[in-house]
């Protein structure tokens, strides 16, 4: 079975490197202007060349998300961004505003139509094709049956989301954040007021607290259990959401879907593999999992959660890498907070390292073997891979 392209989110350099190291075929990212994750760290315009060069060096494609609505005074900015992206040899631009599509077309950069356009049928897709769109990221309301039909009738590149956060209004046409705070979801500024506790008042002033169910807060999408069914639709690309999430989230999500896709292609995917990989996904941030609309129209219980992460593991800041000795593959780590002991699992995050998770099998203090170390101490730890000076170090703990 043909493998779909696996797209990973990149909100910063640690996430970008983590995605590539974990098996992504392509990454998508935004810059600090005109993308739907304005609250993510994002990249500077001048960094596009560095991103594309690193991706292409590792045989990974890079896509620039310019998928917010565009106002009249921003057209010059769009032209400048697209010119920079062209010079940097970006592989495609993700957009839905026709001004961006037009400028990308003039620059001869492939266009991927954002899910914000809500493309959900072959007629609209064929119309957009005439405008020069190469790939379509379908509306999230589509079922697998509908996706297979669209693929058959359009004979074009189709991409769908397979994992990550879902919007209360599904395809993002929400105005709550804009109405309450002047922060528009359609400009990437959403403050997620839907994921909060509310009080309802009746005409007599009685108050009802609506907190336990968080009625407008959807669970995260997770399709790993039926990734084989998704691949049977012959979609060209599957995408993980998460430019606002941590590097370890990106690393874990990409790694799990990489293993699942490879297992399906090899004819080895089964219930046991799906359960093991889903358990791994549960170790990083999630709001509980839903199959979205792919298998059916979800009920309220299937779609909403009780708020907050359901991750069964948390990270606690420990300190930073003071030195790394390549010959011995050992790191000197200065502990600024808490303590560690043999058998603990640490997570290292850095701009060039990405993410590295490792169990501590041995530690040394003052060149002598030790069992534990605490705040204010430097400790030597043998590492499985290279890490770098000033990388941040965290302790991974099971959530109680």
Backbone torsions as a table, in degrees:
resi	resn	phi	psi	omega
1	UNK	NA	135.5	-179.2
2	UNK	-63.5	134.7	177.7
3	UNK	-83.2	131.8	173.2
4	UNK	-76.5	155.3	174.5
5	UNK	-64.7	135.0	179.3
6	UNK	-102.5	112.5	-179.0
7	UNK	-96.6	137.4	-179.5
8	UNK	-122.7	148.7	177.8
9	UNK	-82.1	148.4	175.9
10	UNK	-138.4	108.0	178.8
11	UNK	-95.5	-15.9	177.5
12	UNK	-159.9	179.2	-176.2
13	UNK	-66.6	-40.4	175.8
14	UNK	-57.8	-38.9	178.5
15	UNK	-69.7	-39.7	178.7
16	UNK	-59.5	-49.5	-178.9
17	UNK	-67.6	-38.4	177.8
18	UNK	-61.7	-41.6	179.7
19	UNK	-61.7	-46.0	-178.9
20	UNK	-66.8	-43.6	179.6
21	UNK	-65.5	-24.4	-177.1
22	UNK	-91.9	-2.7	173.2
23	UNK	110.9	16.9	177.9
24	UNK	-68.6	144.9	174.9
25	UNK	-88.1	-23.6	-179.9
26	UNK	-156.6	159.2	175.7
27	UNK	-128.7	150.1	173.8
28	UNK	-123.4	144.0	-174.7
29	UNK	-148.5	164.8	176.3
30	UNK	-122.5	160.7	171.3
31	UNK	-105.4	-180.0	-171.7
32	UNK	-73.9	13.8	179.2
33	UNK	-139.2	138.8	165.9
34	UNK	57.9	44.9	170.2
35	UNK	-136.4	162.8	-171.9
36	UNK	-84.8	18.7	171.6
37	UNK	-131.6	59.0	-177.4
38	UNK	-62.9	-23.4	-178.7
39	UNK	-87.5	-5.7	175.2
40	UNK	-76.0	168.3	179.1
41	UNK	-62.0	-44.0	179.7
42	UNK	59.4	177.9	-176.6
43	UNK	-117.9	162.2	173.4
44	UNK	-81.8	153.5	179.2
45	UNK	-56.4	-40.2	-178.0
46	UNK	-67.5	-12.0	-178.0
47	UNK	-89.7	-6.1	-177.8
48	UNK	-57.4	-43.9	-179.9
49	UNK	-60.0	-42.4	179.3
50	UNK	-63.1	-40.5	179.9
51	UNK	-66.0	-51.6	-177.9
52	UNK	-63.7	-38.3	179.3
53	UNK	-63.2	-43.5	179.8
54	UNK	-66.0	-42.6	179.0
55	UNK	-62.5	-49.3	-177.0
56	UNK	-66.1	-33.1	175.5
57	UNK	-60.9	-33.0	-179.9
58	UNK	-99.1	14.5	177.6
59	UNK	58.9	41.3	178.7
60	UNK	-122.6	139.5	179.8
61	UNK	-83.7	153.2	179.9
62	UNK	-125.2	130.4	-179.0
63	UNK	-121.4	133.5	179.2
64	UNK	-98.6	123.5	178.1
65	UNK	-88.3	115.8	173.5
66	UNK	-124.6	60.8	-165.3
67	UNK	-110.5	25.0	172.2
68	UNK	-94.0	169.5	173.3
69	UNK	-71.4	152.4	-175.1
70	UNK	-119.5	130.1	178.1
71	UNK	-96.0	165.8	-172.7
72	UNK	-54.6	-40.6	-177.0
73	UNK	-75.5	-0.9	-177.1
74	UNK	-106.3	-0.3	-177.2
75	UNK	-62.3	-40.3	177.2
76	UNK	-61.7	-38.5	178.6
77	UNK	-63.6	-42.3	178.1
78	UNK	-59.1	-45.3	-179.5
79	UNK	-61.7	-40.6	179.8
80	UNK	-65.7	-44.3	-179.9
81	UNK	-62.7	-45.9	-177.2
82	UNK	-66.9	-37.3	176.2
83	UNK	-62.7	-42.9	177.7
84	UNK	-63.8	-42.7	179.5
85	UNK	-64.2	-38.1	177.9
86	UNK	-61.9	-47.1	179.9
87	UNK	-64.3	-30.9	-179.7
88	UNK	-81.9	-3.8	179.1
89	UNK	65.0	44.9	175.4
90	UNK	-62.0	147.3	-176.7
91	UNK	-83.2	-28.9	177.7
92	UNK	-168.4	161.0	174.6
93	UNK	-116.7	132.5	177.4
94	UNK	-96.3	120.7	-177.7
95	UNK	-155.6	172.8	172.0
96	UNK	-144.6	-16.9	173.9
97	UNK	-72.7	131.6	-174.9
98	UNK	-64.9	-24.1	177.5
99	UNK	-66.4	-39.3	178.6
100	UNK	-69.6	-44.0	178.5
101	UNK	-56.6	-44.8	-177.7
102	UNK	-63.6	-45.0	-179.6
103	UNK	-67.5	-38.9	178.4
104	UNK	-65.4	-39.1	178.3
105	UNK	-63.3	-42.5	178.4
106	UNK	-63.6	-33.4	179.4
107	UNK	-84.1	-1.1	-179.2
108	UNK	59.6	40.8	173.7
109	UNK	-104.2	129.4	178.0
110	UNK	-56.6	143.2	-179.5
111	UNK	-113.7	132.4	172.5
112	UNK	-110.0	122.0	-176.6
113	UNK	-75.3	121.9	-178.4
114	UNK	-62.7	153.5	175.4
115	UNK	-61.0	-18.6	177.4
116	UNK	-61.1	-22.6	178.9
117	UNK	-76.4	-10.5	178.7
118	UNK	56.5	38.9	175.8
119	UNK	-66.4	118.9	-174.8
120	UNK	-139.5	12.9	177.0
121	UNK	-155.2	161.5	-174.5
122	UNK	-67.8	-31.1	-178.8
123	UNK	-63.9	-47.8	-179.4
124	UNK	-67.2	-36.8	179.1
125	UNK	-64.6	-44.2	179.6
126	UNK	-64.7	-29.8	176.3
127	UNK	-70.5	-45.0	178.0
128	UNK	-63.8	-32.1	178.0
129	UNK	-59.1	-38.4	179.8
130	UNK	-65.7	-23.4	178.6
131	UNK	-85.3	-5.0	175.3
132	UNK	106.7	10.2	179.0
133	UNK	-74.9	132.8	-178.1
134	UNK	-92.5	-39.8	-176.3
135	UNK	-133.1	149.3	-177.5
136	UNK	-123.0	122.0	175.3
137	UNK	-93.8	106.4	-168.6
138	UNK	-67.8	157.6	173.3
139	UNK	-59.7	146.2	-175.7
140	UNK	-75.0	-6.9	179.6
141	UNK	-81.0	-6.3	-176.1
142	UNK	-73.6	142.2	173.7
143	UNK	-88.7	166.7	178.4
144	UNK	-61.8	-37.5	179.3
145	UNK	-62.6	-44.0	179.0
146	UNK	-65.6	-39.0	179.9
147	UNK	-62.7	-43.6	179.1
148	UNK	-61.4	-40.0	179.1
149	UNK	-67.1	-43.1	179.0
150	UNK	-61.4	-44.2	-179.9
151	UNK	-60.4	-42.8	-178.2
152	UNK	-66.1	-38.0	-172.9
153	UNK	-89.0	-15.3	-176.7
154	UNK	-106.2	-27.1	-178.6
155	UNK	49.9	47.7	178.9
156	UNK	-134.6	175.4	-179.4
157	UNK	-75.7	127.7	-179.0
158	UNK	-120.4	134.8	179.6
159	UNK	-127.6	142.6	176.7
160	UNK	-136.9	155.5	173.7
161	UNK	-77.9	139.8	178.3
162	UNK	-120.8	-14.1	-176.6
163	UNK	-158.0	144.9	172.9
164	UNK	121.7	-172.2	-174.6
165	UNK	-63.4	144.8	174.6
166	UNK	-118.6	142.5	179.6
167	UNK	-80.4	145.0	177.4
168	UNK	-56.0	-33.5	178.4
169	UNK	-97.6	19.2	175.4
170	UNK	63.8	-73.1	-178.3
171	UNK	-94.0	13.1	168.9
172	UNK	90.4	8.2	179.7
173	UNK	-83.6	62.7	-175.2
174	UNK	-113.4	140.7	-177.6
175	UNK	-120.7	8.8	-177.1
176	UNK	-63.6	-49.0	-179.3
177	UNK	-61.6	-39.7	179.0
178	UNK	-66.2	-42.6	-178.5
179	UNK	-66.0	-43.6	-175.2
180	UNK	-82.1	-38.6	-170.6
181	UNK	-125.4	-2.6	-176.6
182	UNK	70.8	22.8	179.4
183	UNK	-116.4	105.1	-171.1
184	UNK	-81.7	130.2	174.5
185	UNK	-64.4	-28.3	-178.6
186	UNK	-83.6	4.0	172.2
187	UNK	-120.8	12.4	177.1
188	UNK	77.1	17.2	-174.5
189	UNK	-107.7	8.6	-171.8
190	UNK	-52.3	130.4	177.5
191	UNK	-95.6	7.0	176.6
192	UNK	53.6	51.9	176.6
193	UNK	-63.9	-18.2	178.3
194	UNK	-66.2	-23.2	-176.5
195	UNK	-97.1	39.4	-179.0
196	UNK	-125.4	168.2	175.2
197	UNK	-83.8	140.3	-178.8
198	UNK	-127.4	160.6	173.6
199	UNK	-119.7	132.7	177.7
200	UNK	-105.8	134.0	-178.8
201	UNK	-113.8	136.4	173.5
202	UNK	-94.6	-179.6	-174.9
203	UNK	-65.7	-21.6	-179.5
204	UNK	-93.2	2.4	177.5
205	UNK	90.9	4.9	176.7
206	UNK	-70.8	143.6	-174.8
207	UNK	-114.1	133.1	173.8
208	UNK	-117.5	121.6	179.8
209	UNK	-85.6	122.4	179.0
210	UNK	-107.9	90.8	-174.0
211	UNK	-125.6	-41.2	-172.4
212	UNK	-66.1	-31.5	-174.7
213	UNK	-98.7	-19.4	-177.5
214	UNK	42.7	68.4	-164.7
215	UNK	-59.5	-18.6	-178.8
216	UNK	-107.7	7.4	-173.9
217	UNK	-102.4	104.0	-177.7
218	UNK	-76.0	153.7	173.2
219	UNK	-68.7	173.5	174.8
220	UNK	-83.0	147.4	174.2
221	UNK	-73.8	135.3	174.0
222	UNK	-144.9	119.0	-176.9
223	UNK	-115.4	10.7	-173.6
224	UNK	-58.9	-36.7	-178.5
225	UNK	-65.0	-22.4	179.8
226	UNK	-128.6	32.0	179.0
227	UNK	-61.4	-28.1	177.1
228	UNK	-64.4	-38.5	177.7
229	UNK	-68.1	-37.0	177.3
230	UNK	-63.2	-44.2	-179.1
231	UNK	-64.9	-27.2	177.5
232	UNK	-69.2	-19.8	177.2
233	UNK	-75.3	-12.4	179.2
234	UNK	69.0	29.2	173.8
235	UNK	-62.7	151.7	-175.3
236	UNK	-87.4	-24.8	-176.4
237	UNK	-149.9	143.6	175.5
238	UNK	-123.1	140.4	-166.6
239	UNK	-126.4	137.3	175.7
240	UNK	-100.6	129.5	176.6
241	UNK	-83.9	150.1	174.7
242	UNK	149.1	34.2	178.7
243	UNK	-70.9	-13.2	176.6
244	UNK	-95.3	-3.9	-173.6
245	UNK	-98.7	173.0	-169.5
246	UNK	-76.1	161.3	177.0
247	UNK	-59.8	-36.8	-179.9
248	UNK	-70.0	-29.6	173.7
249	UNK	-64.0	-48.1	179.1
250	UNK	-59.0	-47.0	-178.7
251	UNK	-59.5	-47.5	-177.8
252	UNK	-67.6	-46.6	-178.3
253	UNK	-62.5	-46.2	-179.4
254	UNK	-64.5	-44.7	-179.5
255	UNK	-60.2	-43.3	-179.2
256	UNK	-65.2	-45.4	179.9
257	UNK	-71.4	-31.4	175.0
258	UNK	-61.0	-47.7	-180.0
259	UNK	-63.6	-41.5	-179.0
260	UNK	-65.3	-46.9	179.8
261	UNK	-61.8	-44.1	179.6
262	UNK	-64.0	-37.5	179.5
263	UNK	-66.8	-40.6	177.6
264	UNK	-63.2	-46.6	-178.8
265	UNK	-61.5	-31.6	-179.2
266	UNK	-88.6	-0.8	-179.2
267	UNK	73.6	24.4	-176.0
268	UNK	-115.0	3.2	-177.6
269	UNK	-72.0	132.2	179.1
270	UNK	-149.3	178.6	-176.1
271	UNK	-61.6	-38.6	-178.5
272	UNK	-63.7	-45.7	178.5
273	UNK	-61.3	-43.5	-180.0
274	UNK	-61.0	-42.7	-179.8
275	UNK	-65.8	-42.0	-179.8
276	UNK	-64.6	-42.6	-179.0
277	UNK	-72.1	-34.9	176.8
278	UNK	-65.7	-38.2	176.7
279	UNK	-61.9	-37.4	177.7
280	UNK	-66.6	-40.6	177.3
281	UNK	-62.7	-30.6	179.3
282	UNK	-69.6	-11.5	-178.1
283	UNK	-80.7	-15.0	179.3
284	UNK	-115.0	171.8	-173.2
285	UNK	-49.6	129.4	172.7
286	UNK	-161.0	156.3	180.0
287	UNK	-104.4	26.2	-169.5
288	UNK	88.8	158.6	-172.3
289	UNK	-112.9	144.8	177.0
290	UNK	-135.3	151.1	176.4
291	UNK	-86.3	5.4	179.2
292	UNK	63.0	-139.6	-178.1
293	UNK	-99.0	-0.6	-170.1
294	UNK	-62.1	-39.1	-176.7
295	UNK	-95.5	-28.8	178.2
296	UNK	-171.1	-179.6	173.9
297	UNK	-81.2	117.2	-172.4
298	UNK	-69.8	147.8	173.9
299	UNK	-79.4	169.5	179.5
300	UNK	-55.2	-46.3	-177.5
301	UNK	-64.6	-37.3	-179.0
302	UNK	-70.2	-27.3	-171.4
303	UNK	-97.2	-31.1	-174.5
304	UNK	-104.8	161.7	-177.5
305	UNK	-128.1	-177.9	179.8
306	UNK	-101.9	21.4	175.1
307	UNK	72.7	148.8	176.3
308	UNK	87.2	164.5	-177.2
309	UNK	-73.5	140.4	174.7
310	UNK	-101.5	11.8	-179.8
311	UNK	-58.5	138.6	179.8
312	UNK	-92.9	8.4	176.0
313	UNK	-139.0	147.8	178.0
314	UNK	-130.4	156.5	176.9
315	UNK	-111.0	142.4	177.6
316	UNK	-124.7	131.9	-177.5
317	UNK	-63.9	132.7	178.1
318	UNK	-107.8	-53.6	-175.6
319	UNK	174.2	-145.9	-175.7
320	UNK	-142.1	162.9	178.6
321	UNK	-80.9	118.5	-178.9
322	UNK	-84.4	-41.4	178.2
323	UNK	-149.7	154.0	171.2
324	UNK	-132.7	128.9	-176.7
325	UNK	-107.1	105.1	-173.2
326	UNK	-59.4	-42.1	-175.5
327	UNK	-60.0	-41.6	-178.4
328	UNK	-98.9	-4.1	-177.1
329	UNK	52.6	44.3	-179.9
330	UNK	-118.5	146.4	-179.3
331	UNK	-118.1	140.1	170.3
332	UNK	-97.9	118.1	-176.4
333	UNK	-114.5	126.1	177.8
334	UNK	-94.7	125.2	-176.7
335	UNK	-91.4	115.5	-179.5
336	UNK	-96.8	-18.1	-176.5
337	UNK	-152.7	138.7	175.5
338	UNK	72.4	-153.4	-178.7
339	UNK	-153.7	164.1	176.0
340	UNK	-135.7	161.4	178.1
341	UNK	-144.5	167.6	176.3
342	UNK	-57.5	139.3	-179.9
343	UNK	94.9	-17.0	176.7
344	UNK	-68.8	157.4	175.3
345	UNK	-109.0	127.4	178.7
346	UNK	-110.6	156.8	177.2
347	UNK	-124.6	125.7	179.1
348	UNK	-109.4	131.1	-178.9
349	UNK	-129.2	131.8	178.8
350	UNK	-156.1	161.0	-177.1
351	UNK	-63.6	-29.2	177.9
352	UNK	-106.8	-21.4	-179.0
353	UNK	-82.5	-33.1	-171.3
354	UNK	78.7	-121.1	175.8
355	UNK	-129.6	144.3	176.3
356	UNK	-141.0	121.5	178.6
357	UNK	-107.6	132.9	-176.4
358	UNK	-153.6	141.0	174.0
359	UNK	-82.3	140.3	179.5
360	UNK	-86.8	111.4	178.8
361	UNK	-93.5	-27.3	178.0
362	UNK	-153.4	149.8	178.7
363	UNK	-139.2	152.8	176.9
364	UNK	-133.1	138.5	170.5
365	UNK	-123.5	127.6	-178.0
366	UNK	53.5	42.6	177.3
367	UNK	66.1	15.8	178.2
368	UNK	-122.4	141.3	179.9
369	UNK	-60.4	138.7	179.4
370	UNK	-139.4	164.8	-178.3
371	UNK	-97.1	-28.4	-178.5
372	UNK	-153.4	165.8	177.6
373	UNK	-147.9	153.1	-175.6
374	UNK	-136.8	179.9	-175.9
375	UNK	-47.6	132.7	178.4
376	UNK	91.1	-4.9	-178.2
377	UNK	-105.8	153.1	171.2
378	UNK	-103.6	139.5	-177.6
379	UNK	-135.1	142.6	177.4
380	UNK	-97.1	129.9	-179.3
381	UNK	-131.2	131.1	175.9
382	UNK	-72.6	129.3	-176.8
383	UNK	-111.6	149.9	178.9
384	UNK	-80.1	-24.4	-179.5
385	UNK	-140.2	167.4	-179.6
386	UNK	-69.4	133.9	168.8
387	UNK	-123.7	-178.9	-169.8
388	UNK	-135.3	156.0	178.3
389	UNK	-55.7	135.3	179.5
390	UNK	77.1	1.3	171.0
391	UNK	-59.4	145.6	178.8
392	UNK	-84.7	143.2	-177.7
393	UNK	-120.9	133.0	-178.6
394	UNK	-126.4	152.3	173.2
395	UNK	-96.6	128.8	177.0
396	UNK	-95.2	127.2	-177.7
397	UNK	-130.0	147.1	174.4
398	UNK	-67.0	136.2	-179.8
399	UNK	-74.4	133.1	179.9
400	UNK	-81.8	NA	NA
